Amino acid sequence: MYEELIGLVQQAIDASERWAETGWPVAFGSRNVSVPSLKEAEALPRTAVFRREAVNYWKQVQLTGADAAASGRKALRALKQGDLELAAGALYFCRYQEAPFASSTNTWTKLYDAVLNKAA
C-alpha cells in the first residue's frame, strides 16, 4: 500500500545509523581543524586540545542517529500495517531528533512531509 514510502523509510533508517560513520564537515578548535566523522575524532592524538569535544560531538551524533533509526522502525511498522497517522507521529519524532544536525543530515524532514502529503 505504501511500498515507496516503506523503501524510503528503510533508507533513512540505514542512513541515520551511519551518520557518525559517514559524517559531514565539522571543524573544531581555534584552528578550525576538520574532523568529519567519529572514526577521525577517535584517531586524533590524545594530546589534541579539541579531541574530547570532537569525540563527544560525534558520539552524540551516533546516539541521535540510533534514536532516530529506532523511531524510524516504528514508522516502518506502522506503514506496513497501513497506519499512516502512527507513521506520521513516529516520523515527526525522527525529524525532531534530527533537528540539531538537520543542516548536515536532512534525512527525515522530506519523509515526514511525504507522509503528511499522503495523509492529506
MDAnalysis code that builds the backbone (N, CA, C; Angstrom):
import MDAnalysis as mda
import numpy as np

u = mda.Universe.empty(360, n_residues=120, atom_resindex=np.repeat(np.arange(120), 3), trajectory=True)
u.add_TopologyAttr("name", ["N", "CA", "C"] * 120)
u.add_TopologyAttr("resid", np.arange(1, 121))
u.add_TopologyAttr("resname", ["MET", "TYR", "GLU", "GLU", "LEU", "ILE", "GLY", "LEU", "VAL", "GLN", "GLN", "ALA", "ILE", "ASP", "ALA", "SER", "GLU", "ARG", "TRP", "ALA", "GLU", "THR", "GLY", "TRP", "PRO", "VAL", "ALA", "PHE", "GLY", "SER", "ARG", "ASN", "VAL", "SER", "VAL", "PRO", "SER", "LEU", "LYS", "GLU", "ALA", "GLU", "ALA", "LEU", "PRO", "ARG", "THR", "ALA", "VAL", "PHE", "ARG", "ARG", "GLU", "ALA", "VAL", "ASN", "TYR", "TRP", "LYS", "GLN", "VAL", "GLN", "LEU", "THR", "GLY", "ALA", "ASP", "ALA", "ALA", "ALA", "SER", "GLY", "ARG", "LYS", "ALA", "LEU", "ARG", "ALA", "LEU", "LYS", "GLN", "GLY", "ASP", "LEU", "GLU", "LEU", "ALA", "ALA", "GLY", "ALA", "LEU", "TYR", "PHE", "CYS", "ARG", "TYR", "GLN", "GLU", "ALA", "PRO", "PHE", "ALA", "SER", "SER", "THR", "ASN", "THR", "TRP", "THR", "LYS", "LEU", "TYR", "ASP", "ALA", "VAL", "LEU", "ASN", "LYS", "ALA", "ALA"])
u.atoms.positions = np.array([
    [0.812, -1.187, 0.000],
    [0.000, 0.000, 0.000],
    [0.865, 1.265, 0.000],
    [1.895, 1.282, 0.831],
    [2.812, 2.417, 0.911],
    [4.234, 1.963, 0.594],
    [4.383, 1.121, -0.416],
    [5.673, 0.497, -0.707],
    [6.789, 1.510, -0.928],
    [6.493, 2.578, -1.675],
    [7.529, 3.578, -1.941],
    [7.988, 4.241, -0.641],
    [7.044, 4.623, 0.200],
    [7.393, 5.229, 1.487],
    [8.156, 4.253, 2.374],
    [7.749, 2.993, 2.352],
    [8.437, 1.971, 3.148],
    [9.907, 1.889, 2.741],
    [10.162, 1.889, 1.441],
    [11.540, 1.855, 0.952],
    [12.334, 3.083, 1.371],
    [11.709, 4.247, 1.302],
    [12.385, 5.486, 1.696],
    [12.668, 5.525, 3.192],
    [11.737, 5.027, 3.987],
    [11.953, 4.985, 5.437],
    [13.094, 4.026, 5.762],
    [13.154, 2.892, 5.083],
    [14.247, 1.941, 5.322],
    [15.595, 2.573, 4.985],
    [15.650, 3.311, 3.875],
    [16.893, 4.008, 3.510],
    [17.273, 5.043, 4.570],
    [16.283, 5.759, 5.085],
    [16.544, 6.771, 6.110],
    [17.037, 6.132, 7.406],
    [16.473, 4.990, 7.755],
    [16.935, 4.261, 8.945],
    [18.405, 3.890, 8.777],
    [18.731, 3.323, 7.626],
    [20.120, 2.934, 7.360],
    [21.051, 4.143, 7.412],
    [20.619, 5.259, 6.827],
    [21.440, 6.473, 6.823],
    [21.644, 7.003, 8.240],
    [20.582, 7.023, 9.036],
    [20.671, 7.532, 10.412],
    [21.648, 6.718, 11.249],
    [21.616, 5.420, 11.054],
    [22.518, 4.551, 11.819],
    [23.978, 4.769, 11.441],
    [24.228, 5.386, 10.293],
    [25.596, 5.617, 9.825],
    [26.022, 7.081, 9.874],
    [25.211, 7.961, 10.464],
    [25.573, 9.377, 10.496],
    [26.985, 9.605, 11.027],
    [27.340, 9.004, 12.132],
    [28.661, 9.233, 12.730],
    [29.772, 8.609, 11.897],
    [29.435, 7.577, 11.155],
    [30.416, 6.892, 10.309],
    [30.659, 7.671, 9.014],
    [29.585, 8.071, 8.353],
    [29.727, 8.789, 7.080],
    [30.052, 10.255, 7.307],
    [29.500, 10.832, 8.363],
    [29.846, 12.174, 8.793],
    [29.513, 13.293, 7.825],
    [30.052, 14.462, 8.145],
    [29.898, 15.675, 7.351],
    [30.947, 16.664, 7.843],
    [31.155, 17.740, 7.116],
    [32.191, 18.698, 7.523],
    [31.872, 19.373, 8.861],
    [32.785, 19.237, 9.809],
    [32.696, 19.916, 11.107],
    [34.116, 20.299, 11.500],
    [34.274, 21.511, 12.009],
    [35.600, 21.974, 12.418],
    [35.618, 22.201, 13.926],
    [36.760, 21.898, 14.528],
    [36.920, 22.025, 15.977],
    [38.195, 22.794, 16.292],
    [38.228, 23.364, 17.466],
    [39.414, 24.054, 17.946],
    [39.571, 25.441, 17.356],
    [40.514, 26.180, 17.902],
    [40.745, 27.558, 17.460],
    [41.285, 27.627, 16.033],
    [41.844, 26.532, 15.560],
    [42.358, 26.493, 14.179],
    [41.356, 25.892, 13.201],
    [40.161, 25.605, 13.693],
    [39.107, 25.027, 12.843],
    [39.586, 23.794, 12.078],
    [40.066, 22.826, 12.812],
    [40.538, 21.574, 12.228],
    [39.328, 20.716, 11.862],
    [39.302, 20.254, 10.629],
    [38.192, 19.431, 10.148],
    [38.267, 18.031, 10.751],
    [37.161, 17.607, 11.351],
    [37.038, 16.263, 11.923],
    [35.674, 15.740, 11.475],
    [35.612, 15.137, 10.267],
    [34.319, 14.832, 9.644],
    [33.645, 13.517, 10.033],
    [34.135, 12.816, 11.051],
    [33.479, 11.562, 11.446],
    [33.970, 11.130, 12.829],
    [33.250, 10.186, 13.409],
    [33.651, 9.648, 14.710],
    [35.000, 8.944, 14.609],
    [35.202, 8.197, 13.554],
    [36.465, 7.475, 13.381],
    [37.645, 8.445, 13.382],
    [37.498, 9.554, 12.673],
    [38.586, 10.536, 12.634],
    [38.755, 11.241, 13.979],
    [37.662, 11.460, 14.688],
    [37.756, 12.081, 16.015],
    [38.518, 11.171, 16.972],
    [38.198, 9.884, 16.936],
    [38.875, 8.935, 17.828],
    [40.336, 8.733, 17.447],
    [40.682, 9.022, 16.199],
    [42.062, 8.865, 15.745],
    [42.937, 10.071, 16.093],
    [42.334, 11.140, 16.562],
    [43.122, 12.315, 16.945],
    [44.063, 11.953, 18.089],
    [45.226, 12.582, 18.130],
    [46.138, 12.325, 19.252],
    [45.472, 12.713, 20.575],
    [45.743, 11.959, 21.590],
    [45.148, 12.241, 22.902],
    [45.569, 13.617, 23.423],
    [46.621, 14.147, 22.882],
    [47.088, 15.469, 23.308],
    [46.370, 16.603, 22.580],
    [45.578, 16.291, 21.573],
    [44.844, 17.336, 20.850],
    [43.840, 17.983, 21.801],
    [43.910, 19.289, 21.905],
    [43.077, 20.029, 22.852],
    [41.592, 19.797, 22.594],
    [41.202, 19.686, 21.347],
    [39.785, 19.583, 20.982],
    [39.331, 18.144, 20.763],
    [40.190, 17.158, 21.059],
    [39.827, 15.756, 20.825],
    [38.552, 15.375, 21.575],
    [38.491, 15.701, 22.850],
    [37.319, 15.330, 23.653],
    [36.045, 15.959, 23.073],
    [36.131, 17.216, 22.689],
    [34.972, 17.893, 22.100],
    [34.530, 17.199, 20.813],
    [35.477, 16.855, 19.962],
    [35.151, 16.193, 18.693],
    [34.559, 14.806, 18.926],
    [35.162, 14.036, 19.800],
    [34.648, 12.691, 20.091],
    [33.246, 12.784, 20.692],
    [33.052, 13.699, 21.627],
    [31.726, 13.857, 22.233],
    [30.680, 14.263, 21.201],
    [31.045, 15.175, 20.319],
    [30.112, 15.602, 19.265],
    [29.688, 14.408, 18.423],
    [30.667, 13.637, 17.945],
    [30.343, 12.513, 17.057],
    [29.643, 11.374, 17.793],
    [29.935, 11.192, 19.070],
    [29.186, 10.178, 19.832],
    [27.736, 10.620, 20.014],
    [27.520, 11.919, 20.188],
    [26.152, 12.429, 20.266],
    [25.435, 12.219, 18.930],
    [26.137, 12.438, 17.841],
    [25.569, 12.169, 16.513],
    [25.195, 10.693, 16.402],
    [26.080, 9.819, 16.863],
    [25.831, 8.375, 16.807],
    [24.593, 7.996, 17.621],
    [24.492, 8.513, 18.829],
    [23.332, 8.221, 19.684],
    [22.043, 8.781, 19.088],
    [22.108, 9.989, 18.582],
    [20.930, 10.608, 17.974],
    [20.499, 9.830, 16.743],
    [21.462, 9.406, 15.943],
    [21.140, 8.601, 14.765],
    [20.486, 7.287, 15.136],
    [20.967, 6.662, 16.199],
    [20.365, 5.402, 16.656],
    [18.942, 5.631, 17.159],
    [18.731, 6.721, 17.881],
    [17.382, 7.035, 18.365],
    [16.433, 7.333, 17.203],
    [16.909, 8.098, 16.237],
    [16.078, 8.407, 15.067],
    [15.761, 7.136, 14.288],
    [16.732, 6.245, 14.176],
    [16.501, 4.974, 13.478],
    [15.461, 4.133, 14.215],
    [15.507, 4.131, 15.539],
    [14.512, 3.377, 16.318],
    [13.111, 3.925, 16.074],
    [12.976, 5.230, 16.051],
    [11.675, 5.835, 15.743],
    [11.285, 5.555, 14.299],
    [12.281, 5.522, 13.427],
    [12.021, 5.192, 12.026],
    [11.484, 3.780, 11.872],
    [11.988, 2.856, 12.698],
    [11.474, 1.482, 12.650],
    [10.008, 1.426, 13.098],
    [9.636, 2.292, 14.047],
    [8.224, 2.380, 14.443],
    [7.384, 2.867, 13.270],
    [7.888, 3.850, 12.557],
    [7.179, 4.356, 11.377],
    [7.073, 3.273, 10.317],
    [8.137, 2.509, 10.151],
    [8.148, 1.423, 9.170],
    [7.077, 0.387, 9.495],
    [7.008, -0.027, 10.760],
    [5.973, -0.985, 11.171],
    [4.574, -0.417, 10.936],
    [4.401, 0.858, 11.255],
    [3.088, 1.492, 11.069],
    [2.704, 1.528, 9.595],
    [3.647, 1.849, 8.730],
    [3.352, 1.878, 7.294],
    [2.999, 0.488, 6.778],
    [3.710, -0.524, 7.258],
    [3.420, -1.896, 6.827],
    [2.035, -2.340, 7.280],
    [1.548, -1.747, 8.376],
    [0.206, -2.055, 8.873],
    [-0.844, -1.116, 8.286],
    [-0.401, -0.162, 7.471],
    [-1.327, 0.779, 6.849],
    [-1.776, 1.912, 7.749],
    [-1.072, 2.135, 8.854],
    [-1.447, 3.181, 9.807],
    [-0.618, 4.439, 9.538],
    [-1.132, 5.287, 8.654],
    [-0.413, 6.485, 8.243],
    [-0.280, 7.500, 9.388],
    [-1.280, 7.567, 10.245],
    [-1.242, 8.515, 11.364],
    [-0.133, 8.152, 12.355],
    [-0.023, 6.881, 12.681],
    [1.041, 6.434, 13.581],
    [2.412, 6.639, 12.936],
    [2.508, 6.365, 11.647],
    [3.767, 6.580, 10.926],
    [4.154, 8.052, 10.959],
    [3.192, 8.935, 10.746],
    [3.474, 10.375, 10.774],
    [3.982, 10.806, 12.148],
    [3.402, 10.264, 13.202],
    [3.860, 10.586, 14.553],
    [5.289, 10.142, 14.795],
    [5.613, 8.941, 14.359],
    [6.978, 8.430, 14.533],
    [7.971, 9.236, 13.698],
    [7.577, 9.600, 12.478],
    [8.463, 10.384, 11.617],
    [8.635, 11.807, 12.139],
    [7.603, 12.347, 12.757],
    [7.734, 13.663, 13.386],
    [8.813, 13.604, 14.465],
    [8.807, 12.530, 15.244],
    [9.814, 12.380, 16.292],
    [11.210, 12.218, 15.687],
    [11.316, 11.493, 14.576],
    [12.603, 11.375, 13.875],
    [13.106, 12.754, 13.473],
    [12.195, 13.533, 12.921],
    [12.536, 14.888, 12.479],
    [12.977, 15.741, 13.664],
    [12.299, 15.600, 14.772],
    [12.639, 16.336, 15.987],
    [14.035, 15.941, 16.475],
    [14.322, 14.650, 16.467],
    [15.632, 14.176, 16.923],
    [16.746, 14.652, 15.998],
    [16.451, 14.719, 14.728],
    [17.444, 15.121, 13.732],
    [17.737, 16.623, 13.769],
    [16.843, 17.414, 14.340],
    [16.911, 18.874, 14.265],
    [18.289, 19.483, 14.567],
    [19.010, 19.043, 15.604],
    [20.311, 19.668, 15.865],
    [21.327, 19.473, 14.735],
    [21.105, 18.481, 13.892],
    [22.050, 18.177, 12.817],
    [21.414, 18.307, 11.434],
    [20.206, 18.853, 11.365],
    [19.417, 18.851, 10.127],
    [20.111, 19.546, 8.964],
    [20.908, 20.556, 9.230],
    [21.587, 21.235, 8.125],
    [22.623, 20.323, 7.470],
    [23.053, 19.302, 8.179],
    [24.036, 18.360, 7.634],
    [23.421, 17.038, 7.200],
    [22.308, 16.651, 7.807],
    [21.743, 15.334, 7.519],
    [20.565, 15.383, 6.565],
    [19.554, 16.147, 6.890],
    [18.341, 16.273, 6.068],
    [17.775, 14.913, 5.671],
    [17.688, 14.017, 6.618],
    [17.223, 12.657, 6.367],
    [15.717, 12.515, 6.535],
    [15.163, 13.081, 7.593],
    [13.785, 12.769, 7.976],
    [12.730, 13.794, 7.578],
    [13.084, 15.037, 7.369],
    [12.087, 16.071, 7.079],
    [11.310, 15.770, 5.807],
    [12.005, 15.389, 4.751],
    [11.330, 15.087, 3.482],
    [10.362, 13.914, 3.637],
    [10.755, 12.923, 4.395],
    [9.874, 11.770, 4.616],
    [8.636, 12.158, 5.412],
    [8.830, 12.950, 6.428],
    [7.693, 13.412, 7.225],
    [6.718, 14.183, 6.337],
    [7.249, 15.084, 5.515],
    [6.400, 15.855, 4.604],
    [5.686, 14.950, 3.609],
    [6.372, 13.923, 3.124],
    [5.757, 12.986, 2.173],
    [4.592, 12.236, 2.816],
    [4.753, 11.829, 4.060],
    [3.670, 11.130, 4.761],
    [2.499, 12.076, 4.997],
    [2.790, 13.311, 5.346],
    [1.709, 14.284, 5.530],
    [0.943, 14.506, 4.226],
    [1.662, 14.550, 3.116],
    [1.007, 14.723, 1.813],
    [0.123, 13.533, 1.478],
    [0.564, 12.330, 1.827],
    [-0.252, 11.128, 1.586],
    [-1.502, 11.139, 2.458],
    [-1.347, 11.660, 3.675],
    [-2.471, 11.679, 4.608],
    [-3.504, 12.747, 4.243],
    [-3.061, 13.765, 3.524],
    [-3.975, 14.881, 3.180],
    [-4.979, 14.496, 2.122],
])
